[in-house]
């Protein structure tokens, strides 16, 4: 018992610095933000008027918040399809490719956009989508789709989708690299046994690959959803939420509310909403994974 107590005590001592950093940089700002959402205040005023839950209640009736949340939801759905789904397919094909050098070069090329500055990416695609000097419309015309060419970022119907697709292009490589790590941890003997048993490519993919890397899929899904609801830079650089509020997301709405309208209390309330959404998705997905693992262990 004494040895066990000493080990636990030593473990707590080693964990204390990490716990202190997490508490200081993550939990404390969240608590402070919740506190600030209970007051009406501005960045330049010394006085803070207590309003209670007024701003929190306003979130549920504010059309701008609902519009922004809907755009974040679109972001999340498309990102799951492309980054989580298509990213897995690309990683699987590259991992199965006979020419290792080609696969390695392809991974690097796909990954490059993920390490480029978000501001630079945004400005690049603002130029790319331009109807006068851009490269998107000429490419469409070159393949016989000139009827689709128009002002992508200037049209409220297409602006949000145009911004979303930029994110898919940028972060696809990151997802592919994460999947590659997971795929390379699957023993080759399993694939060889499946091949001997007569399994084809699709059967191997759905019956072996996906079950063996489900933890990686869960992690990528969680990262993607959180990223979709926290997105700010590319939207702000490319459209600043326009035209109108067609591309407004919760982060840009929070920024404008706090720093343009100088309503810091309501901006803090939007920040609370962002935290609740991202925390809820993370908790639900991790809970689902734990339940599945428990059921698997019981079997």
Secondary structure by P-SEA (a helix, b strand, c coil): caaaaaaaaaaaaaaaaaaaaaaaccaaaaaaaaaaaaccccccccbbbbbcaaaaaaaaacaaaaaaaaaaaaaaaaaaacaaaaaaaaaaaaaacccaaaaaaaaaaaaccccccaaaaaaaaaaaacccccaaaaaaaaacccccccccccccccaaaaaaaaaaaaaaaaaaaaaaaaaaaccaaaaaaaaaacccaaaaaaacccccaaaaaaaaaaaaaaaaaaccaaaaaccccccccccccaaaaaaaacccccaaaaaaaaaaaaaaaaaaaaaaaaaaaaaaaaaaaac
